[in-house]
């Protein structure tokens, strides 16, 4: 994710630093939630290609990476207890969609 921001949004220095910090906080909270749920839900983290994105198209890359994070959260940040709400996943999903929109809005080549 940081590569996309550095490569395509780096000319907006302070904005890109704040955005990277915001995204990294979300990723850290996803990892913390995984650490809490993994022993209870018997979750096993699998290595994947979540960092795959279109390096030439900032609009498409923004969508791909935020969707990859949403998909990761859908797999590893959901409750395994029957009847319990997935508040954390819903929150992460909304935040990632907002970040995607924010990235696309910032870049002049993207349509929101």
ROGUDREN-10609 format. One record per residue (C-alpha): residue in one letter; x, y, z. Coordinates in steps of 0.001 Angstrom, whole numbers, plus 524288, in hexadecimal, padded with zeros to 5 digits. Each point is the difference from the previous one (the first is absolute). Example, Ala and Ser with C-alpha at 12.3 -4.5 7.8 and 13.67 -1.06 7.14 Angstrom:
res	u	v	w
A	8300C	7EE6C	81E78 $
S	8055A	80D70	7FD6C $
! end
This chain:
res	u	v	w
X	80000	80000	80000 $
X	80B0A	80932	8033D $
X	805C2	7FDBF	7F261 $
X	7F387	804A8	7F983 $
X	7FFAA	80C51	80832 $
X	80E8D	802A6	7FE25 $
X	7FF98	7FDB6	7F151 $
X	7F332	80691	7FC76 $
X	7FCE0	80969	80AFE $
X	80D9C	803C2	804AD $
X	7FF7B	80DB4	7FA74 $
X	7F62F	80361	80AA4 $
X	80A1A	7FE22	80ACF $
X	7F8C0	80274	80CB0 $
X	7F343	7FA6D	7FAD9 $
X	806A3	7F371	7FBCC $
X	80700	7FEA6	80D28 $
X	7F32B	801A8	80759 $
X	7F917	7F671	7F70A $
X	80A9B	7F5B2	8018D $
X	7FF9C	801B1	80EB6 $
X	7F12A	7FE91	7FFE3 $
X	8009E	7F3A1	7F7AF $
X	80AD9	7FA18	80842 $
X	7F7F7	80241	80C54 $
X	7F4AF	7F8A5	7F9AE $
X	80901	7F4D0	7FC1B $
X	80578	7FF74	80DD8 $
X	7F250	7FF6C	805BC $
X	7FC81	7F517	7F677 $
X	80C15	7F86D	80456 $
X	7FCAA	8021A	80E63 $
X	7F220	7FB51	7FDC3 $
X	80539	7F409	7F8DC $
X	80906	7FD1C	80B82 $
X	7F447	8004A	8092E $
X	7F737	7F793	7F779 $
X	809D4	7F630	7FAB4 $
X	800EF	7F74F	80C22 $
X	7F14E	8002B	80259 $
X	7FC0E	7FE0D	7F1D8 $
X	80B43	7F705	7FBEB $
X	80439	80978	7F571 $
X	80C57	7FCDC	7F879 $
X	80656	80B3A	7F8C7 $
X	8037A	7FC36	7F221 $
X	809FB	80732	7F7D4 $
X	7F9E3	8060E	7F410 $
X	801F6	809F9	7F57B $
X	7F897	80AEF	806B2 $
X	809F6	809E1	7FB4B $
X	7FD0A	7FDD2	7F198 $
X	7FB6F	80C3C	7F910 $
X	80085	80762	7F31E $
X	80C69	8082F	80143 $
X	7FCC2	8087B	7F43A $
X	7F224	803ED	8037B $
X	7FE6D	80729	80D0E $
X	7F130	7FF32	7FF69 $
X	7FFB1	7F166	7FE01 $
X	80B12	7FDD5	809CB $
X	7F893	8078F	80A6A $
X	7F42F	7F767	7FE1B $
X	807A7	7F352	7FF4A $
X	8079B	80246	80C74 $
X	7F494	804C5	8081F $
X	7F7C3	7F487	7FB22 $
X	80B13	7F69C	8034F $
X	80004	80552	80DE4 $
X	7F127	7FEA2	800BB $
X	800F6	7F1F3	7FB27 $
X	80AAD	7FD0B	809F6 $
X	7F781	805AB	80AC8 $
X	7F453	7F81A	7FB2F $
X	8080D	7F3BB	8018E $
X	80754	802DD	80C9D $
X	7F877	80A90	80764 $
X	7F276	7FA04	800FC $
X	7FA0D	7F9E5	80C0C $
X	7FF23	7F158	80053 $
X	7F659	8001E	80B39 $
X	7F257	7FD2A	7FB1F $
X	7F6DC	80B9B	800C9 $
X	80A8D	809DC	80361 $
X	8008F	80C23	7F779 $
X	80BDC	80343	7F7B6 $
X	80113	80E19	80463 $
X	80EAD	800AE	7FE23 $
X	7FF6C	7FAD2	7F217 $
X	7F505	80967	7FC81 $
X	807FC	80B43	8055B $
X	80C37	7FBFE	7F86B $
X	7F82F	7FE20	7F38A $
X	7FA3E	80DBC	800F1 $
X	80D44	805E3	80329 $
X	806A8	7F94C	7F47D $
X	7F53D	8045F	7F6C2 $
X	801B5	80DE4	80509 $
X	80EB9	7FF29	7FDE3 $
X	7FDF5	7FB1C	7F227 $
X	7F6E1	80B5C	7FD33 $
X	8099B	8098A	80631 $
X	80B39	7FAEF	7F795 $
X	7F80A	800AF	7F392 $
X	7FB2C	80DA3	8034C $
X	80DE7	804E3	8020D $
X	80596	7FB10	7F319 $
X	7FC09	80838	7F429 $
X	7FF4D	7F430	7F6E7 $
X	7F5EF	7F8C8	8083C $
X	7F158	80100	7FF97 $
X	7F912	7FF46	80D11 $
! end
